[in-house]
Amino acid sequence: MPADLVLTYGTSATLGIIGTKDNVDNRRFLFDLPVVFTMVADPFGTNVAESFARSGRANVAGTFNRVPETVNVAVAVAKKLNRYPPLAFMQIVEAVNN
């Protein structure tokens, strides 16, 4: 039974299945099946995707697992102070997303 879709998990697996945007003409990589990548830390830096708006390939879409740096800093400061103010944290996340 042929696959209808390929789901990849992680940067290495994704690069092994679809390569980079520069590999579009390389038949070693999937080009004729839809591919959804997940848990790719930096899809733009690794050249897996072009931007949030478009992947740069008709058969590729996906998600990434990077948290905005301001959220990481807020969590680190809260841990250092041994305080976890949920309201302040939610405001920071909201500000980052807007």
mmCIF file of the C-alpha atoms, coordinates in Angstrom:
data_MODEL
# 
_entry.id   MODEL 
# 
loop_
_atom_site.group_PDB 
_atom_site.id 
_atom_site.type_symbol 
_atom_site.label_atom_id 
_atom_site.label_alt_id 
_atom_site.label_comp_id 
_atom_site.label_asym_id 
_atom_site.label_entity_id 
_atom_site.label_seq_id 
_atom_site.pdbx_PDB_ins_code 
_atom_site.Cartn_x 
_atom_site.Cartn_y 
_atom_site.Cartn_z 
_atom_site.occupancy 
_atom_site.B_iso_or_equiv 
_atom_site.pdbx_formal_charge 
_atom_site.auth_seq_id 
_atom_site.auth_comp_id 
_atom_site.auth_asym_id 
_atom_site.auth_atom_id 
_atom_site.pdbx_PDB_model_num 
ATOM 1  C CA . MET A 1 1  ? 0.000  0.000  0.000  1.00 0.00 ? 1  MET A CA 1 
ATOM 2  C CA . PRO A 1 2  ? 1.663  3.265  -1.055 1.00 0.00 ? 2  PRO A CA 1 
ATOM 3  C CA . ALA A 1 3  ? 1.976  6.163  1.381  1.00 0.00 ? 3  ALA A CA 1 
ATOM 4  C CA . ASP A 1 4  ? -0.288 9.197  1.047  1.00 0.00 ? 4  ASP A CA 1 
ATOM 5  C CA . LEU A 1 5  ? 1.846  11.429 3.246  1.00 0.00 ? 5  LEU A CA 1 
ATOM 6  C CA . VAL A 1 6  ? 5.213  11.316 5.018  1.00 0.00 ? 6  VAL A CA 1 
ATOM 7  C CA . LEU A 1 7  ? 5.638  12.730 8.525  1.00 0.00 ? 7  LEU A CA 1 
ATOM 8  C CA . THR A 1 8  ? 9.183  13.421 9.722  1.00 0.00 ? 8  THR A CA 1 
ATOM 9  C CA . TYR A 1 9  ? 10.317 14.041 13.299 1.00 0.00 ? 9  TYR A CA 1 
ATOM 10 C CA . GLY A 1 10 ? 13.445 16.062 13.925 1.00 0.00 ? 10 GLY A CA 1 
ATOM 11 C CA . THR A 1 11 ? 15.968 17.950 11.859 1.00 0.00 ? 11 THR A CA 1 
ATOM 12 C CA . SER A 1 12 ? 18.184 15.004 10.860 1.00 0.00 ? 12 SER A CA 1 
ATOM 13 C CA . ALA A 1 13 ? 15.279 12.824 9.760  1.00 0.00 ? 13 ALA A CA 1 
ATOM 14 C CA . THR A 1 14 ? 13.746 15.693 7.806  1.00 0.00 ? 14 THR A CA 1 
ATOM 15 C CA . LEU A 1 15 ? 16.997 16.489 6.003  1.00 0.00 ? 15 LEU A CA 1 
ATOM 16 C CA . GLY A 1 16 ? 17.429 12.795 5.206  1.00 0.00 ? 16 GLY A CA 1 
ATOM 17 C CA . ILE A 1 17 ? 13.968 12.547 3.658  1.00 0.00 ? 17 ILE A CA 1 
ATOM 18 C CA . ILE A 1 18 ? 13.557 15.874 1.844  1.00 0.00 ? 18 ILE A CA 1 
ATOM 19 C CA . GLY A 1 19 ? 17.033 17.416 1.868  1.00 0.00 ? 19 GLY A CA 1 
ATOM 20 C CA . THR A 1 20 ? 17.356 21.184 1.691  1.00 0.00 ? 20 THR A CA 1 
ATOM 21 C CA . LYS A 1 21 ? 15.658 23.628 -0.656 1.00 0.00 ? 21 LYS A CA 1 
ATOM 22 C CA . ASP A 1 22 ? 18.777 23.395 -2.817 1.00 0.00 ? 22 ASP A CA 1 
ATOM 23 C CA . ASN A 1 23 ? 18.093 19.666 -3.322 1.00 0.00 ? 23 ASN A CA 1 
ATOM 24 C CA . VAL A 1 24 ? 14.745 20.125 -5.099 1.00 0.00 ? 24 VAL A CA 1 
ATOM 25 C CA . ASP A 1 25 ? 15.987 18.515 -8.317 1.00 0.00 ? 25 ASP A CA 1 
ATOM 26 C CA . ASN A 1 26 ? 17.850 15.695 -6.553 1.00 0.00 ? 26 ASN A CA 1 
ATOM 27 C CA . ARG A 1 27 ? 15.721 12.553 -6.975 1.00 0.00 ? 27 ARG A CA 1 
ATOM 28 C CA . ARG A 1 28 ? 17.411 11.025 -3.909 1.00 0.00 ? 28 ARG A CA 1 
ATOM 29 C CA . PHE A 1 29 ? 14.918 13.030 -1.817 1.00 0.00 ? 29 PHE A CA 1 
ATOM 30 C CA . LEU A 1 30 ? 11.115 12.919 -1.755 1.00 0.00 ? 30 LEU A CA 1 
ATOM 31 C CA . PHE A 1 31 ? 9.503  15.300 -4.173 1.00 0.00 ? 31 PHE A CA 1 
ATOM 32 C CA . ASP A 1 32 ? 6.300  13.557 -5.244 1.00 0.00 ? 32 ASP A CA 1 
ATOM 33 C CA . LEU A 1 33 ? 4.604  12.930 -1.857 1.00 0.00 ? 33 LEU A CA 1 
ATOM 34 C CA . PRO A 1 34 ? 3.376  15.491 0.655  1.00 0.00 ? 34 PRO A CA 1 
ATOM 35 C CA . VAL A 1 35 ? 5.797  15.784 3.591  1.00 0.00 ? 35 VAL A CA 1 
ATOM 36 C CA . VAL A 1 36 ? 4.994  17.328 6.968  1.00 0.00 ? 36 VAL A CA 1 
ATOM 37 C CA . PHE A 1 37 ? 8.034  17.954 9.158  1.00 0.00 ? 37 PHE A CA 1 
ATOM 38 C CA . THR A 1 38 ? 7.870  18.338 12.948 1.00 0.00 ? 38 THR A CA 1 
ATOM 39 C CA . MET A 1 39 ? 10.349 19.210 15.694 1.00 0.00 ? 39 MET A CA 1 
ATOM 40 C CA . VAL A 1 40 ? 12.803 20.930 13.355 1.00 0.00 ? 40 VAL A CA 1 
ATOM 41 C CA . ALA A 1 41 ? 14.613 23.444 15.573 1.00 0.00 ? 41 ALA A CA 1 
ATOM 42 C CA . ASP A 1 42 ? 15.575 25.888 12.810 1.00 0.00 ? 42 ASP A CA 1 
ATOM 43 C CA . PRO A 1 43 ? 13.906 25.093 9.472  1.00 0.00 ? 43 PRO A CA 1 
ATOM 44 C CA . PHE A 1 44 ? 15.140 28.366 7.948  1.00 0.00 ? 44 PHE A CA 1 
ATOM 45 C CA . GLY A 1 45 ? 18.746 28.063 9.126  1.00 0.00 ? 45 GLY A CA 1 
ATOM 46 C CA . THR A 1 46 ? 18.975 24.450 7.937  1.00 0.00 ? 46 THR A CA 1 
ATOM 47 C CA . ASN A 1 47 ? 17.418 25.443 4.607  1.00 0.00 ? 47 ASN A CA 1 
ATOM 48 C CA . VAL A 1 48 ? 14.490 23.051 5.027  1.00 0.00 ? 48 VAL A CA 1 
ATOM 49 C CA . ALA A 1 49 ? 11.997 25.886 4.500  1.00 0.00 ? 49 ALA A CA 1 
ATOM 50 C CA . GLU A 1 50 ? 12.058 29.373 3.067  1.00 0.00 ? 50 GLU A CA 1 
ATOM 51 C CA . SER A 1 51 ? 9.909  31.271 5.590  1.00 0.00 ? 51 SER A CA 1 
ATOM 52 C CA . PHE A 1 52 ? 6.825  31.071 7.777  1.00 0.00 ? 52 PHE A CA 1 
ATOM 53 C CA . ALA A 1 53 ? 4.739  32.083 4.775  1.00 0.00 ? 53 ALA A CA 1 
ATOM 54 C CA . ARG A 1 54 ? 6.005  29.356 2.420  1.00 0.00 ? 54 ARG A CA 1 
ATOM 55 C CA . SER A 1 55 ? 8.304  26.379 2.489  1.00 0.00 ? 55 SER A CA 1 
ATOM 56 C CA . GLY A 1 56 ? 9.643  26.964 -1.005 1.00 0.00 ? 56 GLY A CA 1 
ATOM 57 C CA . ARG A 1 57 ? 8.484  23.521 -2.134 1.00 0.00 ? 57 ARG A CA 1 
ATOM 58 C CA . ALA A 1 58 ? 5.020  22.447 -3.232 1.00 0.00 ? 58 ALA A CA 1 
ATOM 59 C CA . ASN A 1 59 ? 5.080  19.195 -1.253 1.00 0.00 ? 59 ASN A CA 1 
ATOM 60 C CA . VAL A 1 60 ? 6.565  20.396 2.074  1.00 0.00 ? 60 VAL A CA 1 
ATOM 61 C CA . ALA A 1 61 ? 4.980  21.959 5.163  1.00 0.00 ? 61 ALA A CA 1 
ATOM 62 C CA . GLY A 1 62 ? 5.775  21.740 8.833  1.00 0.00 ? 62 GLY A CA 1 
ATOM 63 C CA . THR A 1 63 ? 6.302  23.060 12.326 1.00 0.00 ? 63 THR A CA 1 
ATOM 64 C CA . PHE A 1 64 ? 9.276  24.008 14.409 1.00 0.00 ? 64 PHE A CA 1 
ATOM 65 C CA . ASN A 1 65 ? 9.980  23.767 18.113 1.00 0.00 ? 65 ASN A CA 1 
ATOM 66 C CA . ARG A 1 66 ? 11.791 26.982 18.899 1.00 0.00 ? 66 ARG A CA 1 
ATOM 67 C CA . VAL A 1 67 ? 10.585 29.160 21.758 1.00 0.00 ? 67 VAL A CA 1 
ATOM 68 C CA . PRO A 1 68 ? 11.134 32.918 21.457 1.00 0.00 ? 68 PRO A CA 1 
ATOM 69 C CA . GLU A 1 69 ? 14.264 33.991 23.354 1.00 0.00 ? 69 GLU A CA 1 
ATOM 70 C CA . THR A 1 70 ? 12.337 36.459 25.533 1.00 0.00 ? 70 THR A CA 1 
ATOM 71 C CA . VAL A 1 71 ? 10.275 33.577 26.926 1.00 0.00 ? 71 VAL A CA 1 
ATOM 72 C CA . ASN A 1 72 ? 13.425 31.574 27.697 1.00 0.00 ? 72 ASN A CA 1 
ATOM 73 C CA . VAL A 1 73 ? 14.912 34.575 29.526 1.00 0.00 ? 73 VAL A CA 1 
ATOM 74 C CA . ALA A 1 74 ? 11.709 35.158 31.520 1.00 0.00 ? 74 ALA A CA 1 
ATOM 75 C CA . VAL A 1 75 ? 11.630 31.516 32.632 1.00 0.00 ? 75 VAL A CA 1 
ATOM 76 C CA . ALA A 1 76 ? 15.326 31.575 33.563 1.00 0.00 ? 76 ALA A CA 1 
ATOM 77 C CA . VAL A 1 77 ? 14.859 34.730 35.648 1.00 0.00 ? 77 VAL A CA 1 
ATOM 78 C CA . ALA A 1 78 ? 11.782 33.271 37.367 1.00 0.00 ? 78 ALA A CA 1 
ATOM 79 C CA . LYS A 1 79 ? 13.717 30.100 38.235 1.00 0.00 ? 79 LYS A CA 1 
ATOM 80 C CA . LYS A 1 80 ? 16.675 32.093 39.573 1.00 0.00 ? 80 LYS A CA 1 
ATOM 81 C CA . LEU A 1 81 ? 14.380 34.181 41.778 1.00 0.00 ? 81 LEU A CA 1 
ATOM 82 C CA . ASN A 1 82 ? 12.464 31.042 42.720 1.00 0.00 ? 82 ASN A CA 1 
ATOM 83 C CA . ARG A 1 83 ? 9.270  32.738 41.605 1.00 0.00 ? 83 ARG A CA 1 
ATOM 84 C CA . TYR A 1 84 ? 6.860  31.665 38.950 1.00 0.00 ? 84 TYR A CA 1 
ATOM 85 C CA . PRO A 1 85 ? 4.381  34.486 38.450 1.00 0.00 ? 85 PRO A CA 1 
ATOM 86 C CA . PRO A 1 86 ? 1.909  32.983 35.972 1.00 0.00 ? 86 PRO A CA 1 
ATOM 87 C CA . LEU A 1 87 ? 0.255  36.303 35.123 1.00 0.00 ? 87 LEU A CA 1 
ATOM 88 C CA . ALA A 1 88 ? 3.553  38.032 34.302 1.00 0.00 ? 88 ALA A CA 1 
ATOM 89 C CA . PHE A 1 89 ? 4.654  35.017 32.255 1.00 0.00 ? 89 PHE A CA 1 
ATOM 90 C CA . MET A 1 90 ? 1.425  35.047 30.275 1.00 0.00 ? 90 MET A CA 1 
ATOM 91 C CA . GLN A 1 91 ? 1.831  38.759 29.556 1.00 0.00 ? 91 GLN A CA 1 
ATOM 92 C CA . ILE A 1 92 ? 5.346  38.200 28.243 1.00 0.00 ? 92 ILE A CA 1 
ATOM 93 C CA . VAL A 1 93 ? 4.174  35.383 25.966 1.00 0.00 ? 93 VAL A CA 1 
ATOM 94 C CA . GLU A 1 94 ? 1.301  37.513 24.728 1.00 0.00 ? 94 GLU A CA 1 
ATOM 95 C CA . ALA A 1 95 ? 3.615  40.459 24.038 1.00 0.00 ? 95 ALA A CA 1 
ATOM 96 C CA . VAL A 1 96 ? 5.993  38.242 22.086 1.00 0.00 ? 96 VAL A CA 1 
ATOM 97 C CA . ASN A 1 97 ? 3.200  36.818 19.953 1.00 0.00 ? 97 ASN A CA 1 
ATOM 98 C CA . ASN A 1 98 ? 1.737  40.232 19.067 1.00 0.00 ? 98 ASN A CA 1 
# 
